[in-house]
Amino acid sequence: MATMSIGKAWEETVAFVSRESALLFPVALLFIALPSVILGEMTPPELTAWAASQPRGALPPVPASYVLAVLLTALMIWFGSLALFALALRPGISVGEALRLSLARLPVLIGTSFVAGGAIAFALMVLALVGMVVASVSPSLLAPVLGVAMVAMLAFVGVRLVLLNPVVIDGHEGVVASLKRSWQLTRGHFWHLLGLIAVLSLLSLIASSAAQAVFGILGRLVAGADGTRLIGGAAAAAVSTVVQVYMLVMLSRLYRQAEAG
C-alpha cells in the first residue's frame, strides 16, 4: 500500500497553483463557476423557497427546461474538472490540449457515473428492505437507522472513488477498469481522504457564504434584491471555485503518490 502525505501534497499544490494560476483559474471560472451561476439564475423561485423551507412539504413542479439545465451544468462541470486534472497531471500541456483530452475522456466519466449510480441505487433498495424489517420490530428506529446508513454508505463510496477523475483523465481504461483502479488506489487511505474532503468542503462553505453575504449587501445597494442574488451568487461561486482548484490539484498530487506506490 502506497503512503499518502497530505502535507507534501499541499506544498506541491500551493507551488503548482502559484506557478500555473493563469492556466487553471480561467478554465475553472469558465467551466465550473459560470455554469453554476447561470443555473442559480434559472432556478425557479418556488423550488428555492421549497429548499429553504422547514419542513419542506411537497416538491413543487419542476420545469423540464430546468432539469435539462441541471444536466448540462453537470456535464460542463465534469468537463472542466477533467481539464483541470489534465493540466495538473501533465506538465507542459496547453489549455487547448487539456480541453480536447477532457472531451475525449468525458464519455468514460459519464459511464462511471451511471455504473456507480446504479450500484448505489441497488444498495439503497437493500437498505429499504432492511428498513422494512427494522420497522416491523421498532417503527421509531426506522428513520434514524436508515438516515445514518445512507449517509455512511454515500460517504464511503464517495471517498473510495475520489480519485476517479484523475484515473479517467490520466489513463486509457474504460468504465469498469477506471472504477476498479480508483477503488484500488484509495484502499487503506479512507480516513485521510475523508478528513481532507471534510476540511476543504467546510472551508469552501464558510468562504463562499461569507463572500455571498458581503457581496450580496453590495449588490443590494447597487441593484436591489436582484443584485443581491446575482452578485452574491457570483461571488460565492467564484470563491468556491478557487477552493475547488486547490482541491483538484491536491487530489492530483495524492493520485500520483498512490500511483507511485
N, C-alpha and C positions, 0 to 999 in steps of 0.2 A: 504494500500500500504506500502510495506516494505521500510525502509530507507537504502540507499546505501551510504556508506562512502568511498570515494576514498582514503582518507588519511589513514584510518585504513587498507584498503585492501593493500595499498602499503607497510605499515610497516610489515604486516604479510607476504607479498610476499618476501620482502628482507630477512626476517628472515628464511623463509622456503627454499628459493633458496640457501642461505648460508649453511644451515644445510644439504640439500639433493642434492647438486650440483653433487655429484659423481653418483647419480642415474639419474638425469634429463638430464645433458648435453650429456652423451654418447648416450642416446636414441634420443635426438634431432638432434645430428650431424649425426647419422646413418640413421635415417628415414626422416629427413627434409632437412638438408644441403647437404648430399651426393647425394640424388636423384636430387636435384636442379642443382648441379654442373655437374652431368652426362648429364642431359637434356640440359644444356647450351652447352656442348661439342658436342651434337648431333644435335644442331640447324643448319639447312642449312645456309651457308653464304648468299645466296640470300634472305632468309627470314629475317636475321639480318639486311641486308642492306635496305630491304624494310621497316622494322620497324623504322629504323633511318632516312629514307628519308623524306623530306618535300617539296612538297606534296608526299605522298606515291605512288600514282599511283595504277596500277593493282596488286593484290596479286599474287606472283609467285606460281608455282605449289608446293604443299606440299606433300612430300612422305608419303605413308601410314604408313611406319615404324615410322616416326616421330610423326604422330597422335597417334599411339599406345603407343609410349614412353611418350607422354604427359598424356595420360590416366593412365598409370602405375605410373607415377610420382605423379599424383593427389591422386591415391589410397594409395601410400606409405606415402604421407604427411598426409592424413586423418588418416591413421592407426597410425602413430607416434604421431599425435596431440591427438588422443583419449587415447593413452598410457600415455602421459604426464598428461592429465587431470585425469586419473585414479590414477597416482602417487600423484598428488596434492590433490585429494579429499578423498583418502582412506589412512590415516596414517598407516604405518606398512606394506603396500602391497609391495611385491617384484617386481622386474622388470619383471620376468617371468610371474607372475600373472597378472600384468598390460597388458602385451602383449597379453596374452590369452583372457583377458576380452575385449581388444580392437578388437581383431579378431572376437569375438562373437557378438559385437555390431556394427561392421563396416557395415553390410548389412542395418541396420536401418539408419545409417548416409547417405549411398548411396541413400536409398529410399527417405529420406527427401530432398536430393539434386534434385532428379527427380521431386518430387511434387512441391517444391519451384520454380525450374526452369520452370516447366510448367505454374505455376501461373504467373511468371514474363513474360514469352513469351506471354501469353494471354493479360497481361496488356500492353505490347509493341504493340500488334496488335490494341488494343483500342486506344493507343496514335497515331498510324499510321493513323487510321480513323479520329481522331480529327485533325491530321496534314493535312489531305486532305481538311477538312473544312476550316482550317486556310489558307491553300494555295489558296483556291478559293477566299478568301477575300483579303489577302495580302501575295503574294508569298515570299516576302523578310523576313517575320517573321517566315517562316516555320522552317528553320534550328535552329535559336536560341531558339525558343519556345520548339521544340522537344528535343534539347540538354539539356536544363535546366530541363525539365520534366523527362527525362530519368535518369539524374544524381540524381535528388531529389528522385525519386522512388527507385532506386537501393540503395541509401544511407539509406533511411528509412527502407527498408526491411532488409538490411544487419545489421543495428544496432538492430532492433527488434528481429533478430534471432541470435544475437552474443553469446547468452548463449546456443545455440543449442547443441554444443558438450558436455559441462558438463551435460546437461539434458540427452542426449543419454547415456553417459558412466555411469552416476550415478543412472539411473533408469532401469526399465524393460518394459517401454511402447514401443508401436510400432511407425510407421512412423507419422501418423496423430496426435496421442496423444503427441508425443515429440514436434512436431511443435507448437501445441496449448500451451503446457506447457512453451516452450521457449518464445513465444509471450506474454503469461500472465506475466511471471516473469519480463520482461523489460517494462511493462506498467508504464508510469509515469517517466521513467528514460532515455528517449531518448537523451536529450541534454547532460546529464552527460556522458553517454556511447559514444556518438558521439565525445565529446571533448577528452575523454580518447583515443579512437581509433585514432583520428587525431593526437594527440601529439605523441603517440607511433609509429605510422606509419611514421611520419615525422622524428622522432629520428632514426628509423631503416633505412630510406632512406639516411639521412645525414651520419650516421656512416658507413653503408655499402659502400656508394660512396667513402668516404674518405679511407676506407680500400682497396677498389679496386684500387684507384688511387695510393696509396703508394706502395702496394704490386705488382701492375702491373708494376711499374717502376723497382722494384727489379727483377721481373720476366723477364722483357726485358733485363736487364743486364746479367742475368744468361742464358736464353734460347731464346732470341729474341722475335719476335711477338707472337709465340705460348705460350711462358712463360707469356707474358703479359695477354693473355686471360685466361689461365688455373689458374695461381697463383692468379691473380687479382680476377677472378671469385670465386675461392675457399675461398679467404679471405672475400670477400663480403658476400658470403653465410654463412660463419661461424659467422660473426658479426651480420648479420640479424637474424640468428637462436638464438643467445644469447638474443637479444631483444625479440624475439618471446617467448622464455621460460618465461621471466618475464611477458610478456603479458598474456600468457596462465594461469600461476599461479595466476595472479591478477584477471583474469576473473573467475577462480575457487573460489576465495575468495568472489568476488561480487555475484557469484551464491549462495554461502552459506548464504550471508546476505539476498538476495532476498527470498531464500527458507525459511529462519527462520521467515520471516515476514508473 
